[in-house]
Amino acid sequence: MADTPLTPPTPSPAVGRRRFLATAAGATAALLVADRIPGAWAVPRAANDDPFTLGVASGDPTPTGVVLWTRLAPRPLDPDGGMPARPVPVDWEVYTGPRMIDVVARGRVVDAWDGYAADRQRILRALWERQPANPVVLSGDIHSFFVNDLRLSNRDPGSPVIATEFVGTSISSSAGKFESFVKHLRANPHVRYFDNRRRGYTRCTVVRQRWYADLRVVDTVERPGAGVRTLASFVVEDGRPGAERT
């Protein structure tokens, strides 16, 4: 579950911030009901199949709530943390009182980790406020090529572009279904380019006034010496955030 706001009862003015965070985090984390994940575990499950091995973090407290988030990972060192390679629904409940019998909130979320969304927003805000020259982000870990406009808010099409992101695909590992990504592109106009059907890497060349990025792919990963070609090329001009295809 990523950055899902769970709003516990309002603390009284006499309750300190540290005590409130500790109480809210402990109560709510205990009530993320992993036993209700369909098909994930038999009941009772083994102790080493605890899905919350990475703990539960808290932050952004307000007078009436606190954000809690975690990642389901019964075996953190295994691929996907030991979870199935699909979104997993998780039921949650919030109780009050030491006996945990009074339910004050409940709901369902889907565990689909969103890459530290709160931290990412703080970085984007800092870039916007400090205006460094020509920020470019290089990332990966999703087995796909992406070329993205990084906006202050992707939910607002009029939000300013403040940086460019190049996401490199995997060298040899396969990716998810192409169609499952493509159907969402219309709703994400900040994605300038996407392809996950080919394996390769991103080659970057930086000169004084421009940043060039070539998306390089191999014909096959099944034999040494396979041909390499450029799938697409982009350039970021000095003083103009956002990549343009060349």
C-alpha positions in Angstrom: 0.0 0.0 0.0 1.5 3.3 -1.0 0.8 6.7 0.6 -2.8 5.8 1.7 -4.2 8.4 4.1 -5.8 6.7 7.1 -7.4 9.2 9.4 -7.5 8.1 13.1 -9.4 10.0 15.8 -8.5 13.6 16.4 -6.0 13.8 19.3 -6.8 16.1 22.2 -4.7 19.3 22.4 -2.9 17.8 25.4 -1.5 14.9 23.4 2.0 15.5 22.1 3.0 15.0 18.5 5.4 12.1 19.2 2.8 10.2 21.3 0.1 10.8 18.8 2.2 9.4 15.9 3.2 6.4 17.9 -0.3 5.6 19.0 -1.8 6.1 15.5 0.9 4.2 13.7 0.7 1.3 16.1 -3.0 1.0 16.1 -3.5 1.4 12.4 -0.6 -0.8 11.3 -2.0 -3.6 13.5 -5.2 -3.4 11.7 -4.2 -3.7 8.0 -5.9 -6.9 7.5 -3.6 -9.0 5.4 -5.5 -12.2 6.3 -8.2 -11.0 4.0 -6.0 -10.8 0.9 -7.8 -13.2 -1.5 -5.6 -16.3 -2.2 -2.5 -14.9 -0.7 -2.1 -17.0 2.4 -3.9 -19.9 4.1 -5.0 -19.3 7.6 -3.2 -19.7 9.9 -0.1 -18.6 8.0 3.5 -19.1 9.0 5.2 -16.4 11.0 7.7 -15.8 8.3 4.9 -14.8 5.9 4.2 -11.6 7.7 3.5 -9.2 4.8 4.7 -6.1 6.9 8.3 -7.1 7.3 9.4 -3.7 6.0 7.4 -2.0 8.8 4.9 0.8 8.6 6.1 4.4 8.2 4.3 7.6 9.2 4.5 11.2 8.2 2.8 14.5 7.3 0.8 14.7 10.5 -2.1 17.1 10.8 -4.3 18.0 13.7 -6.8 15.4 12.6 -4.8 12.6 11.0 -1.5 11.1 9.9 -0.4 9.4 6.6 0.7 5.8 7.1 2.2 3.7 4.4 4.0 0.4 3.9 4.8 -2.1 1.2 3.6 -5.7 1.3 6.7 -7.9 1.3 6.6 -11.2 3.2 10.0 -12.1 1.8 11.7 -8.8 1.0 14.8 -10.3 -0.7 12.6 -12.3 -3.2 11.4 -10.9 -6.5 8.5 -8.5 -5.8 9.0 -9.1 -2.1 7.4 -12.5 -2.3 4.1 -11.1 -3.4 2.3 -12.2 -6.6 3.0 -10.2 -9.7 -0.4 -8.4 -9.7 -2.1 -5.7 -7.6 -3.3 -7.1 -4.3 -6.4 -5.7 -2.5 -5.9 -5.2 1.2 -8.7 -4.4 3.7 -7.9 -2.0 6.6 -9.7 -0.9 9.7 -9.1 1.8 12.4 -10.1 1.2 16.0 -10.1 3.4 19.1 -9.5 2.3 22.6 -7.0 -0.1 24.1 -9.3 -3.1 23.4 -9.6 -2.4 19.7 -13.3 -3.0 19.5 -14.7 0.3 18.2 -14.3 0.6 14.5 -14.1 4.3 13.4 -13.0 3.8 9.8 -12.5 1.0 7.3 -11.8 0.6 3.6 -9.9 -1.3 0.9 -6.8 -0.3 -0.9 -4.7 -2.0 -3.6 -1.0 -2.6 -3.0 0.7 -1.1 -6.0 3.8 0.7 -4.8 3.9 4.3 -6.2 7.6 5.1 -5.7 7.6 7.3 -2.6 5.0 9.7 -3.9 5.3 12.2 -1.0 9.1 12.3 -1.3 8.9 12.8 -5.1 6.5 15.7 -4.7 8.9 17.4 -2.3 11.7 17.0 -4.8 9.6 18.5 -7.6 8.5 21.3 -5.3 12.2 22.0 -4.5 13.1 22.1 -8.2 10.3 24.5 -8.9 11.3 26.8 -6.1 15.1 26.8 -6.6 15.0 26.7 -10.4 18.3 24.8 -11.1 19.4 24.9 -14.7 18.2 22.1 -16.9 17.3 19.3 -14.5 17.3 15.8 -16.0 16.3 12.6 -14.2 17.6 9.1 -15.1 15.7 6.2 -13.7 14.6 2.6 -14.4 13.5 -0.5 -12.6 10.2 -0.9 -14.5 11.6 -2.8 -17.6 10.4 -0.1 -20.0 11.4 2.9 -21.9 9.7 6.1 -20.8 10.3 9.7 -21.7 8.4 12.0 -19.4 7.7 15.6 -18.7 8.1 16.1 -14.9 5.4 18.6 -14.0 4.8 20.2 -10.6 1.5 18.3 -10.7 0.7 15.6 -13.2 -3.0 15.9 -12.3 -3.0 19.5 -13.8 -2.3 19.6 -17.6 -1.5 23.3 -17.2 1.1 22.7 -14.5 4.6 23.8 -15.6 7.2 21.4 -16.9 10.2 21.6 -14.5 12.4 18.7 -15.6 12.8 15.8 -18.0 12.9 12.1 -17.1 14.4 9.3 -19.2 13.5 5.8 -17.9 15.7 3.1 -19.3 14.4 -0.4 -20.1 15.9 -3.6 -18.9 19.0 -5.2 -20.5 17.4 -8.7 -20.7 14.4 -9.1 -18.4 10.9 -9.1 -19.9 8.2 -6.6 -19.0 4.5 -6.5 -18.4 1.9 -6.5 -21.2 2.4 -3.6 -23.6 -1.4 -3.1 -24.0 -1.9 -2.8 -20.2 0.3 0.3 -20.2 -0.8 1.8 -23.6 -4.5 2.0 -22.5 -3.5 4.5 -19.8 -1.3 6.9 -22.0 -4.2 9.1 -23.0 -4.8 9.9 -19.4 -1.1 10.7 -18.8 -0.1 13.3 -21.4 3.1 14.0 -19.5 4.4 10.7 -20.9 6.0 11.7 -24.2 7.1 8.2 -25.2 6.7 4.6 -24.0 7.8 1.2 -25.1 8.3 -2.0 -23.1 8.5 -4.6 -25.9 12.2 -4.4 -26.5 15.3 -4.8 -24.4 18.2 -2.4 -24.3 19.5 0.8 -22.6 19.6 4.6 -22.9 22.7 6.3 -24.3 23.1 9.9 -23.2 25.4 12.5 -24.8 25.7 15.9 -23.1 27.1 19.0 -24.7 27.0 22.6 -23.6 23.6 23.5 -25.0 21.9 20.1 -25.4 21.3 16.7 -23.8 20.8 13.9 -26.3 19.2 10.6 -25.4 19.1 7.6 -27.7 16.9 4.6 -26.7 19.0 1.7 -27.9 17.6 -1.8 -28.3 19.0 -5.2 -29.3 17.3 -7.5 -31.9 17.3 -10.4 -29.5 18.6 -11.3 -26.0 18.9 -15.0 -26.9 22.2 -15.0 -28.6 25.5 -13.1 -28.2 26.4 -10.6 -30.9 22.9 -9.6 -31.7 22.4 -6.3 -33.6 21.9 -3.0 -31.8 19.9 -0.1 -33.2 18.3 3.2 -32.0 14.6 2.9 -31.4 14.1 6.6 -30.8 16.1 9.8 -30.1 15.3 12.8 -28.0 16.9 16.1 -27.2 16.6 18.5 -24.2 17.5 22.1 -25.1 19.3 24.4 -22.7 16.7 26.5 -20.8 13.7 24.5 -22.2 12.5 21.7 -19.9 10.9 18.8 -21.7 12.3 16.4 -24.3 11.7 16.7 -28.0 11.9 13.8 -30.4 14.6 14.2 -33.1 
